[in-house]
Amino acid sequence: MAIQILMPALSPTMTEGKLGKWLVKEGDTVKAGDVMAEIETDKATMEFEAVDEGVIEKILVPEGSEGVAVNTPIAVLRGEDEKPGAAAPAASAPVASAPAAPVAAAPAPVARAAAPAPKPAPVATPAKTEDSRVIASPLAKRIAQQNNLDLKAVAGSGPRGRIVKSDVEAAIAGGGAKAAAPVAAAAAKSAAPAASAPGARQLADLLKMPYKLEPLSGMRKTIARRLTESKQTVPHFYLTIDTEIDELLSLRKRLNDKTDAKISVNDFVIRAVALALKKVPTANASYDDSGMMYYEHADISVAVATPAGLITPIIKQAEGKGLTQIATEMKDLAVRARDGKLKPEEYQGGTFSISNLGMFGVKQFEAVINPPQGCILAVGMGEQRAVVKNGQIVPATIMTCTLSVDHRAVDGAVGAQFLQAFKGFIDDPLTMLL
């Protein structure tokens, strides 16, 4: 029988995406694990793998289509033993109108994303093939792995018993059908301010101001939504401190003369932040309505500018990594971030963020917190300033850093203690090597 291939949810927050490129064509034979298409999410371009075996009967959504809602049919797959066109009549009715939905209904992606939620509970079907392989969507596998869930014990509700996201969520929380409602509510909430806000385009048209209109990418929409929510819902306060980096620059030069890693000032900052969080663990926190969350590891999100917008790849468990390892990982993450090749787990889930604009000559700034994290450190440039030491005015290279803090998660005294510990590591960088 024909199988509808649906637009996958490649990240927990994805409600729609762009079908960037088809890597198969009609008539091609695919098997489980074959890469069929490249799909652009709000943060990266990801490969979409086949979960069933068969022949591509029809491609419903052409490559380049934007705003394709999750769970929208994008292609039809038939079994290898079926005749071409035999399955078409059964699938034609729901499929014929499906491709037009993402384009025609683009202003209301929320309704399409939430539509699958009310369907009745599916009949449990073992998600195994003849050779006992578990068939599950990439997102379902990822969620199961993150929650240490054995997929063999999960009943699949998708085609041929395929395990999908809702099946895994139901197995974890006991109520998989409830997941779609919060997504729809959150999306509707975020869409409301945009509808009532003054339109820059309307004003420019009215005043006949010349401009070039560039459509919003998925990443830019996400940045706008998250930063607006952050400033509206997170009570920010700011703490600023000056650090001396002359010894750090000297140590960096000596280390780079002995290694090919080419350690940057930012790598020292990442290391210092991780060690400071280990020294002041109450600063490595997030606020949640259910209680305070204190993280065991310092997973440092580092802001990287890309042509599509800002993204924050993560140095996981940075407190246990040396400068050379941090430098190597950061270079790899930055390159793949700019190419849009990061995996969701490489930019989601950090515990603390760093934004460094020193390379652009920015002396000081205040960054917006990246929820649900409790803090973000804004790093300015190092510059020669006159300072007083032992009653004498002497030159020193000063780097100003500002900590933005969620007051629900971190108190002022805790933020100050963190900055004090951070300054100690930056001013005396040899302590980072102990």
N, C-alpha and C positions, 0 to 999 in steps of 0.2 A: 504494500500500500504506500501511497505518497506520504512524505514527511515534510511538513513546513519547517524551514530553517528560520528561526526568529532572531531579531536583533538582540544580541546578548547584553547583559549588564556587566561590564568589565571592571566596574569599581562599585563599592557600596553606595556612592552618592549619584551614580549615573542614572539619568532618566531619559536621555536621548543622546545621539551621537551622529557623527558624519561617516558615511560609508566611503572611505577615502579611495580604496582600490580593490577591485576583484582580482584574485590571483588564480581563479579558475574560470572556465567558460562553460556554456551550455553543452552537454554531451560528455564532459569530463567525468572520469570515475574517481571518487574520493574514498578514503578509508579513515577511520577514527585516528585523530592526531594530525591529519594533513592540514596545512594552513590554507584557508580558503579566501580570506580577505584581510585588509588592513582597515581598522576602525579607529577614528579619532575621537577620544573622549575629551572631557574638559581639561585634562592635564597632559595627555600623551597619546601617541599613535601606537596601537597595540594590534597584535596578530590574533585573528579569530580562527580557532581550530575546529575541524569537523568532529562530531561526536558519534556519527553514524556512518555506515558504509552504504554506498550507492552511486547513482549517476545524477549529475546536475540536470534535472529536467527543464527548469526554467529559472532565470534570474529575474526577480520581481522589482528590485530596487537598483537602479543604475549607479555605478560608481560616481562619486562626487556629490551625491545627495546629502543635504544637511538636514538637521532636525528630525532624524529618524527615531521615533520613540522606541524605547525598550519593549521587547515582545511583539514588535511589528514583523509580519512575515517578510523576509527579504529574498528568499529563494525556495524552490521546491526540489526535493530529493526523491528519486524513485529507486526501488531495489534493482540490483543488477540483473535479476532474473525476470523483471517485468518488461513488457514491450513499451517502446517510446510512445508517449501520448496516451497510454492506457489509463494512467492515473489522473490525467488532466481534468476530466469532468468533475471528479470528486473534489478536487482542490480549487476549481475555477471560481466558484461562488465567493468564498471568503477571500481568496487571493486577489481577485480582479480589482477590488476597491482598496486593498490594503496599501499598495505603493503610494497612492495619491494622498493618503492620510497625513504623513509627516509634512508634506509641502503645503497642502491646502489648509491644514489646521495648525500651522506653525505657531500662531500667537497663543495657542492653548495647549502646550505640551503636557501640562499637569494632568488634564483630564485623560489623555491617552495613557500616560504612565500609570495612572491609578486604576484604569479600567479592569485589568486582570484580577484585582483584589477580591471582588465579590463572588467569583466563581465558586461553585460548591466544592466541598472537599473531595479530592480525587480518590479513586479506588487504589489501594496500595498495590504496587506492582514491583516485583523484584527487579532491581536495576542491574541485571547481569546478562551477558551474552553466553553463547555456548561454551566459550573457553573461560568463563567465570570472571571476565574483566568487568569492572564496575564502570558503567557509562554515566558520566556526570559532566555538567557544563564547567568551563574553566573557573567561573566565579564560585560555583558550588564547591569545587575542589579546594579553592583557596580559603573559603570561609571554614570548611571542615578542617583543613590543616591548622588554621589559626586557633581553632577550638578543640583540637585533639579528638576529633570525631571520626569514628570508623564508618566510612561510607557503605561498607558491606551490610551494615545494620539499618540503613536508611532505605525506605521505600520510595521509588521514583514516580512522579506524576507526569513526566514529560513523555514525548513520543518514544515508543518501545521501552518504556520504563526508565527513561533518562532522569537522573537526579538533577533538579534545578535548585536555584537559590532558596525558594520558599520551602522546599522539602528539608533542606539543611537547617534553616531557621526554625522550622517546626520541630525538628528533632532536638535542637538545642534549647529552645524556649518553650516548646509545647503549644505554640500558637503562630504558625508560619503565616496565616492569612492576615495577621494584624500588621505586618510590616509595611504594606503599601499605604495605609492610611496616614502614618506620620510623614511619609515622603511627600504625599500630596498636600498635606496641611502645611508642611514647611515650605514647599515650593509656592503655594498660594500666598503664604505670608510674605515671602520674599518678593513676589510679583506685585503685591499691593502698593508699596511705596513708589515703584517705578511708574505705575499708572497715574498717580496723583502728582508726581513731581513735574515741575516746569520742563518743557521740552526744548533743549538747546537747538535742535533742528528747526522746530517751529519758529523760534525767535530769529534764527539766522535767515530763514526764508522770508519772514515778515520784513526784516530790515535789509533784505537783499545783500547779505554778507556772503562773499564767495567762500566756498569750502569744498573739501573732498571727503565724501562719505565712505568709510571703510566698514563693512559689516562686522559685527562683534563675533569673535571666535568663542568657542566654548570655554576656553581658559579665561578670556577677558570677562565673560559673564560671571564665571565663578568667582574671580577676584573681586569684582564689583559687589556681588552679593555678600561674600564672606566678610569683606572689610566694612561694609555698611553695617552688617549685623554686629561686628566686633565693637565698633564705636558706639552703637546704639545700646548694646546690652552688657558690655563689659566695662566696669568702672576702672578706668586707667588712672594710674599716677606714675610719676617719673622721678628717677634718681640719677644724678650725673656725677661722674668722677673723672679726674685726670690721672693718667698713668704715664710713667716715664719708660720709654722703649729703647734707650741707647744701648743698654746691655743686651736686650733682646735682639736688636739689629746686629750687634757684634757677634753674638752666639749663632744667629742665623747664618751669617757669612761663613763662620768656621765650619758649621755643619754642612752647608751646601758645597764647600770645597772638598768634602769627604764623601758625599753621596750624590747619586743621580736623581734622587727624588725631588730636589729643588723645593725645599720647604718655604712656604710663604708666611707673611705676618699673620694672615688669616688662619693658617694651620696652628700657629701658636695660640691664637685667640680661642679656637675650638678646644684645644687641649686645656687651656686655662679655665674655660667655662666648665668643662666636664669635671675637672678636679675641684673647682669651687663648689659645684653642685654636690660632689661627694662629701666635701667638708661641711656644707650647709644643706643637708638633704631636704629641709622643709621648704627650700626655694624651688625644688624640683617637683612641683605640685600642680594639680588642676582642681578646679571647683566643679562639683556635680551636685544636683539636687538631692542625691541619695547620700552624699557625704564628701569629705575631703579625700582626694587621691594623691598618694605620695609614691612616686615611681622608684623602682629599685635600681634602674640604670639611667644613665645620661644619654638619651638618644637625641643628638643635636641636629636640628633642622637648620640648613644654611641657605639663605636666599640667593638664588641664581637668576640673573636676568636673561630671558630668551626672547627671540623675535615675537613670540606670541604673548608674552607676559611673564610674570614672576612665578617661579616654582621653587620649592624648598626640599631638595634631596636631603636624606638623613644619614649621618654618621652614627650607626648603631653602637651602643655600649662604648661610647668614646672614652669613658673613664679608664678603660683597660687597654687603650691603644696608644702607641708611641707616635711621635711626630712624623716619622717616615711613613708609617702605615696610614695615618690620617691624611697626609699629603697625597699619597698614591690613590686612596679611595676617593678623595675629594676631586681630584683631576678627572678620574673616570666618570664620576657622577655628574660633574659639570658638563662634560662633553656630551654625554647621553641625554642630559636635560635639555641642552640646546638643540639636539637632534630629535627631541620628542620621543625618546626610546626608553624612558624610565618605566619600571614596573610600579603598580600602585603601592606595593609595600615599601618601595624605595623613597616615596615622598609623602606617605600617610603614616601618622602615628608617632611623630616626634614628641619629645617632652619639653623642649626649650628651643627657642629660635635665635639665630644671629643674622643681622643684616649689616653688611659692611659696605659703606660708600666712600671709604677713605681714598680708594684709587681714583675717584673722580674729583678729588680736591675738596670734598665736603668736610667741614670742620666739626659740625655737631648736628644731630637731628634726633627726632623722636619717632620711633617706629610704632606701627599699629600691631597689637597683639594678634597672634594667629590662634584662635580658639580651636580646641579646648585648652591649649597650653596656658600657663599662668604668667609667663615672662617672655620678653624678647629683648635682646641687647643690640643697640644701635652703635656701630663703631665708626668713628670719624678718622680723618687722616692724621698721620704723625707730622708735626711741624716743630721747627726750632722756636722756642720761646725762652724768655728770660725768667729764671726762677731764683729764689733766695735759698741758699744752703749755707748753714753756719755763719749767718750774717753777711754773706757775700752773694752778689748777683752773678749768676753763672748761666751759660746756655744749656738747654736740655731739650731733647726731642719728646714732645708731649702728644699723647693720643687721648682724645676725649671720648668717653663711652657713656651712653645714657641707657638706663634700664627702664623699660616700660613694664608695669606690673598690674596684674589683675588683683585689685584689693580684696576680692572675695577669697582668693586663694593664698595670697602672700601679703603679710603685714609689712609696714614700713621698716620696722627694725630688722626683719628677716631679709628684706631686699638690701638693706644697708650692709648687713653681715656678709651677704653674698658678694656685693661689690668690693668689700674690704678684702675678702679672700681672693677674688679675681685679681685685684690690683697687686696683691702680694706676689702672685705667680707671674704677672706681667713685668713688674718692676725687678723681680729677681728670678729670671727664667731658668736658672740652673735647678731651682726647686721642682720644676716640672719634669726633670730627668731622673729624679730620685725614686 
